[in-house]
C-alpha cells in the first residue's frame, strides 16, 4: 500500500518537473574528459575557471602594467588594482611583511653553480618566463624572483637545496602555481624551484591500483593515465589541467571526490621529499599497511612546501566505477538538508559521491547572472537546493537504489521537489548551477569570500547571523560541500565598502573559531592567512609547528613568510 | 546465450556445494555483538583470542613462577619459559636492553605528590594490581613497575607528565594492554599511566557521525554506542573487548575494516594529547577539512605513546549498512586470486568489505587441528581459497550484485568452486576457517610468525621461496588480508630449532626490505622490533624520527626503549 502511494507521488513529481526519467549516465566523466580539447571540460568548468574574475586578456594587461615588483608593497598595489577593477573583487587580510634580512641575494657565482648542475636551459633568468612564475593565479600576489630552476631529478633538487641552504638563499617550491592563498609564488626574490620537468609516471600496479609518479605530473594527465587502466584518481579539482600532484599533496588539496574517497592523508601511501639541507627522505612506500615508526609523510602533506620539496608520490587509486546518477532537489529548510544527508549516507552510503547544497540566494544569483542557466525545477519558492551524485558499479541497481530512496523521501516530505538527470547534458546543467555560483557572484558586485569548515549543525547559523548583522542591501549567500561540512560563505554588496568589511571581520573568524571551525577548509594558509592561523589552531599547536619548522629548516629558506605567523617565522 | 550458460554453470556449482542459496544476512554483526554475554562473540573470536597460546591457568602459573623481574634478563627468561612450554611457541628478536641510568627511581615524596593530585585510590602500588599491568597480553614481556597511576582528566595527565619530566621519571602509557610487540608494558620500572578511567563519550553528532570521546573508552563500548545511533566504528579488532581507543590510535590499529574504511590516519579527525613536559595539545578538531598549518595529529597516530599521551579522540564513523554477504571460493593459483581481487574491486567496489585469502597448507592446518571446522566446498584439491564479504545498504540489490559477479567469474574459470553463506551460522563458519588459522598453527607444532606488508604481485613469491629454502619437514603457510596486501607468513616445524630460525632470519626481513615491504604491517614496533626498523625505514627517516623524539621529549621519559633503535634512544 505504502509503496504504491510512493509511486503515485513520484509520478506527480515526475510530471511536474522537467523529467524524472532516471536513465543512468554511465561514465559521463570519462566522456567529458575525452572532449577536453574544447577547452571547457566538465571538470575544468566546475570550480577553478569559475573562480577567476579575469580573462586571459585582462591577465596580460595586468602583467604588462604591473611588471615585476620588488617588495611587499606589491600586495597593496595588487589589492589596489583589484579594488579599482570594474569587477569589484576585494582581496584583503594580507598584512605587510618585511624581507628577512639574513637571506642572501643571488650573484653570478650562484648562477654559474646552478648552470653547472642543471644545464643552461634549466636555469631561467629571462623576465618573460619569470613573470608568470612570479604571479599567482588570482593575480593577488606578485613576487620579484630573478631566478627559476627546473630540476629533472631528485638528485638535482637535492643539489639545489644543499647549495641554497649553505648560501642562505630562500626558495619557493612551485608546481602548477594554481594555489589560491599566495603559497606558490615568491614574496620577494626567493629562488623559484619549479617541478614541471619531473613529470614521469614511475610505476602503476594494475592489481592494487597503486600509482607512483614524480611530483611534477599534472593531475589531469594522471587522471587520463589511470582512467586507461580502469582506475580513477582519488582527487579531482577544477584546476586539474594545470595543477601538479606534488602541489596537490603539499597543499592537501580537497576537491570534488573527498566526500567519497577521503583526504590525501588517507590516499597518499608514500612520499619522497628533499629537506632544506638537501637530505633525500625516501618515504615512498607503496603499502596500505606499514606500522614501522612515525608516519613522517603526513608532515609533508599540507605543509605547503615549508618543510621539504615533495619530489615523488605514491597514491592509492580506486577502481573506476561505471554508473553515475545526479539528482537536483529542493528542501524547505536547512534542517531538512541535514536530514537528507543523514538518509543519503545511510541509504546510498556506498554509492554516494557528492552532496552539495545552495540556498535560495545562491540560486537567484546564478539565475540572474549566468546566461543559459535555468532552474530545472518548476517555478516555486524553495529555500534550499541539494545536488546528490551517486557513482557505483552497476547501472540498473544503482538507479533503482536512488529511485527508491527518492520515492521514500518525497513521501515523507523531506524533499519538496526534485529531478534526476536523464542524460549527460542534464548532468552538466545541474552541476553548472552549483559550480557557477562563484562566477555569478563575481558578476553581481563586490564579493567578500570565505572558505570555512564548520560543524554541520551550526554551519548555516553563521549565514543567518551574518544576514541579520549586515542587513540591506548586502546579500549573504551560503552554499558548499554539505557532505564535507564545508561552507562557502559569500557576501556581496553593490560596491566595495570598508565599513562592511569591518562588520564581517574579524566577526566571521571569531565565530568560526568559537565553533571550532577552520578558517581554511581546503585552500591552505599560504601568505594570505599566515597571521590568522590562531583562529583555528591553539598557541601550543602553532608553537609545535614552529619548533618542527626550525628543526627541519633551521635557516628558514623553504617557502618563507608562508603558513606560520610572520612574527614567529621572522625569528628564523 | 552467454548469460544462460552462466546460469547453468551456477546451478551445477550450487548443487555440488553445500548451498548457493544466497539469502542475504542483514545485520549479522549486530546480532553477534548483542550476544556477547556468551563470551565468544563473532568479533572477539576472529583474531585476538585465537592468537593466545595460553589458558587463563597457564597465565597465572607464569605470573606466580616469574613474579616481578627487574632488569632486561626478563626478556630472556620469558623467552626461555616460552621455549620450554609444551605449546612450542617461539618468540625471538628481542635484543637485551639496559635501563637508561639517567632515569630516577620512585621515592616516597613522588608517591605523596601523585596522591595529592590523583587521590589515594588512583595511585596503585599493590603488587596484585601491578602484576597484570606489568605483563603483556602474550606473556612475552614483563616489567617491574612499582607504580600505576589512574588519571581521570587531561589536567591530571598533564600534572603527572610535568612532574615526571622534572623528576626524570620514565613513563609507559597504557590502554587495554592488548598490544603484541611489548609497547604497552614497562621494560623496567617505568611509571604506568593507565587511561582506563578516562572513558567518557564527550559528544556524538548524529548528522555527520563524528564521535568525540576520551582515550580510555573501550572499542567495543564505542561500537555498541555508535551502533545504537545507526553508525559503525571504522575499525574492528579481535581485541575490541579490552583495547582502548587511545591505544588504537597510538598504535594505528588496522583490523578487519581497513579494506573498506582505510586507516586511522584517514578516520581520526582530531586528537588531544599531553606532551612529555605536560603541555596539553588541543588538536581535537571535528572537521573533515582543515588546511590550517601542519596536521600534527598524525605525529601521534602510530607513534606508540612515545611522543605524547593521547587523552581524547575525535573520529569519523560511517553509517551502519544493513546487508552483508559472505562467499567462500576456491582458485587454482595466486594469480587467479589477484585477478579475482581486481574484479571484485571493480564490480563489487562500493560494497566490498573483506577480501581474505589462504593457501591449501593453511586450509589443511585448520582442518587437521580445529574441531568442528569443515571445508564448505566439496572435497577437491584446491591451491587457494578466498573469502569475500560485502556490506551494503540494500539486501536484494547487494545479493544480486554478488551473484551476478560470481556467475561471471565461475564461467570465466577464475573461480573453480564456491559457496555463499545462507545464514549467520554459515557466515560464522566461513570466517572461522580464516580466523582459526593462528590457533590451528599453534596446535600443529613450533610456529615462526611474521606479519608483513608486501607489494601484492610479489607477496606469495616469498611463501614459495621460503618453502623451497626450508624443505621438508618444515611447513610454510601463507594467508592474510589480500585486499590490504598484508601477508601472514607462518612457518611450523615439529619442534623449535635454532637452525631453522637461522634459515628464516634475517632472510625474511631482507626479502621484505628488498621488495620495499613492511616488517610490521599492523602491530607496530614496540620493544620487539625497535632494532629492526631499518628493514622498513631509511636511515634518514629514522634519523628524523629520532630528532622529532628528542625535540618533543628531550628527557626521553615517554615510553623509553620502544619504537626507535635502542642505540639511538639511549643517547637521550
Interface residues (C-beta under 8 A of the other chain):
Chain A: X205 X206 X207 X208 X209 X210 X230 X251 X252 X254 X258 X262 X263 X265 X266 X267 X279 X280 X281 X282 X283 X284 X285 X286 X287 X288 X289 X290 X291 X292 X293 X294 X295 X296 X298 X299 X301 X302 X303 X307 X318 X319 X320 X321 X338 X339 X341 X342 X345 X346 X347 X348 X349 X350 X351 X392 X393 X394 X397 X400 X401 X404 X453 X454 X455 X456 X457 X481 X484 X485 X486 X516 X517 X518 X519 X520 X521 X522 X523 X524 X525 X529 X533 X536 X537 X538 X540 X541 X542 X544 X545 X547 X548 X551 X552 X563 X564
Chain B: X205 X206 X207 X208 X209 X210 X230 X251 X252 X254 X258 X262 X263 X265 X266 X267 X279 X280 X281 X282 X283 X284 X285 X286 X287 X288 X289 X290 X291 X292 X293 X294 X295 X296 X298 X299 X301 X302 X303 X307 X318 X319 X320 X321 X338 X339 X341 X342 X345 X346 X347 X348 X349 X350 X351 X392 X393 X394 X397 X400 X401 X404 X453 X454 X455 X456 X457 X481 X484 X485 X486 X516 X517 X518 X519 X520 X521 X522 X523 X524 X525 X529 X533 X536 X537 X538 X540 X541 X542 X544 X545 X547 X548 X551 X552 X563 X564
